[in-house]
């Protein structure tokens, strides 16, 4: 991924959501709609545990489910992120390389 490819994804279709507290960006999520994947979801550590990440992932999932019956993401197997996604109902874990796993979620 390059800065240019991300800019192209954003200009092609709505694919990113940003959480703001006051005038500060505190998190974002982003999808690759063509691939059917949750590309990124990040929250500042100071804003974790407030439900912001779940809302950002929910927005991304809803957008992906408009075009895909099953969506996926990849993350480190033993990361906090993996536990977070599992908590949100992502499953069907498949090891893809080294310590990376793929999780999927079916349209409700």
C-alpha positions in Angstrom: 0.0 0.0 0.0 1.2 3.4 -0.9 -0.1 6.9 -0.1 -1.2 7.2 -3.7 -3.1 3.9 -3.6 -4.9 4.9 -0.4 -5.8 8.3 -1.9 -7.2 6.5 -4.9 -9.3 4.2 -2.7 -10.8 7.2 -0.9 -11.6 9.1 -4.0 -13.2 6.1 -5.7 -15.9 5.6 -3.1 -16.7 6.2 0.5 -14.4 3.8 2.3 -13.1 5.6 5.4 -14.7 6.8 8.7 -13.1 9.0 11.3 -13.9 9.5 14.9 -13.4 13.0 16.3 -13.4 14.2 19.9 -13.5 18.0 19.9 -11.1 19.0 17.2 -8.9 15.9 17.5 -9.1 12.8 15.3 -9.1 9.9 17.8 -9.6 6.9 15.4 -10.5 5.7 12.0 -11.5 2.7 10.0 -11.0 1.9 6.3 -12.2 -0.7 3.9 -11.1 -2.1 0.6 -14.6 -2.6 -0.9 -13.3 -4.2 -4.1 -11.6 -7.0 -2.0 -14.4 -7.1 0.6 -12.0 -6.5 3.5 -11.7 -4.4 6.6 -8.4 -2.7 5.7 -7.7 -0.8 9.0 -9.2 0.2 12.3 -7.2 2.2 14.8 -8.1 4.2 18.0 -5.7 6.3 20.0 -4.8 4.5 23.3 -6.3 7.4 25.3 -9.7 6.7 23.7 -9.8 2.9 23.9 -12.6 1.2 25.8 -15.2 3.9 25.0 -16.9 2.0 22.2 -15.4 4.1 19.4 -13.6 1.2 17.8 -16.7 -0.9 17.7 -18.7 1.9 16.1 -16.0 2.5 13.5 -15.8 -1.2 12.7 -19.6 -1.4 12.5 -19.7 1.4 9.9 -17.1 -0.4 7.9 -18.9 -3.7 8.1 -22.2 -2.1 7.0 -20.6 -0.6 4.0 -18.9 -3.9 3.1 -22.1 -6.0 3.6 -23.9 -3.8 1.0 -21.7 -5.5 -1.6 -20.4 -8.8 0.0 -22.1 -11.6 1.8 -18.8 -12.4 3.6 -16.1 -10.0 4.6 -12.5 -10.5 5.9 -9.6 -9.0 7.6 -6.0 -9.9 8.5 -4.2 -9.2 11.7 -1.6 -10.6 14.0 -2.8 -13.9 15.6 -2.0 -13.0 19.2 -2.6 -9.2 19.0 -5.1 -7.2 21.1 -6.8 -6.4 17.7 -7.4 -10.1 17.1 -9.2 -10.4 20.4 -11.2 -7.2 19.7 -12.4 -8.6 16.3 -13.3 -12.0 17.8 -15.3 -10.1 20.4 -17.2 -8.4 17.6 -18.1 -11.7 16.0 -15.3 -12.2 13.5 -14.4 -15.9 13.3 -13.3 -18.8 11.0 -9.7 -18.1 11.7 -7.2 -19.2 9.1 -3.4 -18.8 9.5 -2.1 -16.9 6.4 1.6 -16.4 7.1 3.9 -16.3 10.1 1.8 -14.8 12.9 -0.9 -13.4 10.7 -4.5 -14.7 10.6 -7.5 -14.1 8.4 -10.9 -13.7 10.1 -14.2 -13.6 8.3 -17.7 -12.4 9.1 -20.9 -13.3 7.3 -23.7 -10.9 6.6 -26.3 -11.1 9.4 
